Amino acid sequence: MASTQSPADSKVFKFVPRRFVPEWLGSPWAWFLTRKLGTLLLSFAFLVVVTFSIVLLIPGDAARAAAGPDASLDVVEATRQSLGLNEPVWRRFLNYVGDIFSGTLGTSFRVGTVGEQIAVRAPYTLIVAGSAILITLILAFVLGVGVTVLTRDGRRAWLAQVFSWVTAVVDAIPVYVRGTLLIIVFALSLGMLPAGGAQQPSSFVLPIVALAIGPVCSLSRIVRREADSALQANYIRTTDGWRLAGRTVYLKYLLPNVVTAALTLSGLMLSGMIGGALVMEQVFSWPGLGTSVVNAIITRDYPVIQGTILVLGMVAVIINILIDVALAAVDPRHLESRSDS
């Protein structure tokens, strides 16, 4: 049974007089969300420092990269002056932070502000990645639990073997190879879908499938393993004596435990899909952030690299926080399990 001790009474506040502890911290959800907000802010501060350090650590002269390889020394010095690269590091850092909070995220060496470029390209990346994440969660649970139910107690052993073999093989194929194969089959051979670009709604299909199919296979194996372990637990076996309907057993007793375990393991996997989306965009000539980052690396447009990494890093952090919130909603014990950490 979960403890009824409020977070305000936990050892986190044992050296703090109760009159100095806000009453709202007595709610488990309030304390939980406060900690997650703290995690978000700390992650943001860390990413700001890391992305600012990129320009300092990357070899080469940023002013020379911005002015062009054939520019004269005078032009390079003028470029360095206009970009503020001759200022002390601390002042450049303050300017960078100011650009972040202003929403511009700095000025591109090529065209316009970084914020404007990200605002144009981010929807393409987020739609594909978000759709792939949603499809992954739904299909992985359906496939994992479905195969477990169909193969329960040693039935249909062939299905379990085929499922394990197929999902392992497909998951091992890199995302760029999966994307290339999808283009060959569905775009070039069958002519059913566009091979690239984002000119029509059907253009979204192949990038989403290429990004989602690997994580679906990986997560569905995790779900199947957790579901199989849950079916062997005593509390599930006890339900056989109660003569409960199979639907009741699976939905009321099996699914909540599987969801909790699978979500715990899927946080890093879903965050990794953001990185996979950047690779996928190169295969499908997708006008998202991945294409923008690659072009920025080629042209050494450091502000674009900084801003894009900052945005993608925060997206990954937010995904993990949302996973934690979902876990707490499914199993309230997670509200208190880390309250003293």
N, C-alpha and C positions, 0 to 999 in steps of 0.2 A: 504493500500500500504506500502510495506517495506521501511524503511528509507534508504536514500542514503548516510548517514553519514558513513565515513570510520572509522574503528577501531582506527586509529591513531588520529582521532579527538574526540574520545569519552572521557568520564570523567576519564577513566583509566589513560589517559596521560594529564589531564588538568593542572597538576602542573609541567609538563615536557616541556621544550622549544622544539619546533618542530624540531629544528636542531639536537636534540639528539634522535629523534625517527626515526628508520630505515625506509627507503622508502618502503621496502617490507612488512612492517606491514600495509600499506595502502590497501592491498588486503584482503578482508574478509576471503578467504580460508587460506591465510598465517597466519592470526591472529588466526583463528579457530584451525588450525593444531598445531600452537605453543602452544596454551593452552592445547590441548590434549597431546602433548609431555610432557608438564609440569606435567600433571596429571599422566602420565605413570611413570615419574621419581620419583615423590613423592610417588606413590604407591609402586614402587620398593624399595625405601628407607625404607618405613614402613614395608614391608614384610621382609626385611633383618633384621631389629631390632627384629621383632616378632619371626622369625624363630631362630635367635640366642638365644633369651630368653628361648626357649623351654628347652634346656639342663639345664638352671639355675633353671627353675620352676618345672620341673618334679622331683618328689621325688626319692630318691635312688642314688646310686653311679654309675656313668657312667663307671668308671674304673672297678668296680666289675662286671657290666653287660658285659663289653667287655672281661674281663679275664675269666668269667665263675663263677658259684656259688661255685664250689669246689676248686677254686684257692687259693693258700696261700697268706698271707699278702705281702710277698716279690714279688710275681708275680703281685699282684694287684698294688703295688707301681711302679713296672717296667712298667706296662701297662699305669698307669696314667702319668708317665714320657714320654713314647713314644708318647702318644696321646696329650701331651701338656696340660693336664687337671690341672696341678699344677701351671700353669702360671697365672698372674693376668688377671682379666676379660677383661680389655682394650686391652691387647695384644692378647688374644684369639679372641676378636672381630675383631681386625685388621687382624689376620690370616684367620678368616672366610671370611671377605670381600675379601682378597687376593685370597682365593680359589675360590670364586664366579667369580671374574674377570679373573682368569686363566682358567676357564671352568671345573675344576675338581669338584667343589662344595664340597670339603672335601674328606676325606678317610673313607670308610666304616669300621666298626669294624670287618666285616666278610670277604668280598671279594672285592678287587679293589677299585677304586674311585667311588664316588657317580655319577659323570658325566657320566661315562661309563655305569653304571647300568640304569640310566635314558635314555640315548641314545638308549639302547636296548629295553626298555619297553615302552617308551613314544609313539612311532609310533602306537602301538596297541591301546592305550587309545585314542590318538588323531584321529585315523581313525574312530573308533567307535563313539566317541563323535561328531566329525566333521560331519560324515554322518548323525547321528541322528539329529543334529541341522539343517542341510540343509533340511532333510526330514520334520522336524517339521515346518519350515518356509513355505515350498511349500504346504504341505498338509493342514496346518492350514488355509492358505489364500484361498485355493481352496474350502475346506469344509465350512468354515465360510461364504464366499461370496456366494458360490453356494446355501447353505441352505437359506440364506437371500433372494436371488433372487427368489428361488422356492416358498418361503412362503410369498412373498411380498403382502401387502394389505389383509392379513388374509387368503390367499390361503394355502391349505394343512396344516392346523393347526396340524394335527396328526404328520406330519413330523417334525415340530418344537418341539413338545413335546418329540417325540422319540429321536431326536438329543440331546436335553438338558439332558434327563434322561440317555442315554447311555454314553455320554461324561462325565457327572458328576460321574457316577459309576466307569467307567474305570480309570478316573483321581484319584479317591480316593484309588485305589489299590496301595500299595507300590511297588517300582520297583523290590524288591527281590521276592515278591509274583508273580508279572507279569512274571518275568523270570522263576520261578519255574513252573507256569502253562504252559508257552510256551514249556518248556522242556517235561512236561508230555504229552502234546497233540502232538507236532510235532516231538519230538525225540523218546519218549518211545512208545507212542500209534501208531502213523502213520509211524514212522521211516523215515521221509522225510529229516530231518536235524540233524547234530551232536548235541549232548547234551552239549558239552563243548570243550575246547581246541581251538587252532587256526591252526590246521594242514592243512586245506583246505579252499578255498574261501567261501564255503557254511557255514563254521563255523562263519562267520561274521553276518549272517542273523539274528539269534535269539537274540544275544546281542544288535544289532542295533534296532530291533523292540521293545525289552523290554525297552530300554532306551527312544525311541522316542514316543511310543504310548500314554503315559501319558501327556507329554507336547503338543502333537498334539491336544488331547482333550481339554486341558486347554486353549491353545492359540486360537483354533478354536472358542470356546465360546466367547472369547474376540473379535475376528474378527467379529463374527456374531452380537454381541451387538453393536460394533462401526458401522458396515455396516447398521444395522437397524436404528440407530440414524441418520446416514448420509442420508438415503433415506427419512427421515421425514423432512430434512432441506429444507428451502425455495428455495435454489439455485438448488436442485435436482428436486423439484416439478415444478419449472419454466420450466425445460427442457421438461416436458410433453406438454406444449403449443407450444414448438418449433418443435414438432413432429420428434425429433431425434430418430435414431435407438437405440434399447436397448443396443446393443454392445457399441455404442459411449457413451451413458450415463454411463454405468458401468465402462468402461475402462478409460474414460477421466475425469469424474467428481467424481465417487464413489471410485474407487480403490486408487488414490493418497491419499485421506483423510483417508481411512481405513489403508493403509500402514503406514502412519505417526503415527496415534494413536496406532496401534498394535505394531509397533517397539518400541515405547516409553515404553510400558508396558512389552515387552518381554525380555529386557536386563537382568534383574535379573533372569528371568526364564531360559534363555539359559545358564547363568553362573552356575545356580544350577544344570544343567545337567552334568557338570563336576563332581560334588560330587556324583550324581546318577551313573555316570560311574564307580566310585570306588566301590560302593556297588554291581553293576551289575557284576563286574569282579569276585567277590567271588562266585556268583551263577554259573557262566559258566566256572570257573577255567581258567579265561582269563589271559594271561601273561603280563598284563599291570601294570601301576603304582599303582593301587589299591591293587593288590596282593603284590606288593613290600612294600607298606606302612604297610599293616597288618603284614607281616612277620617281618618288621623292628620293629614294636611295640612289637611283641611277644618276639623278641630277644634283645629289647632295643638298637637297632642300630640307635642311635640318628642322626648321620650325614645323613643317608638315609632319615629319617623323615624330617629333616630340608630341604634338597635339594628338595625332592618331593613336600612338601608344598609350597616352594618358586616358583617352576616351575608352579604348578597348580594355585597358586594365580595370577601369571603373565598372565597365559592363560585367567583366568576369567576377569582380567582387560582389556586385549587386546580385548576380545569379546565385552565388553561394549563400548570400544572406537570405534570399527568397527560399532557397532549399531549406535552410534552418527554420524559417518561419513556417513553411509547410510541414516540417517534421513536428514542430511544436503544436500545430493545429491538429495533426493526426494523433499525436501522442503527447499529452500535456506533461508527462514526466520530463520531457526535454526542456521545459521551462525552468526546472529546478536542478536538472542534472549538472549544469555548468554555472550555477548561480554563485559559487564560491571560487570559481577559477579566475 
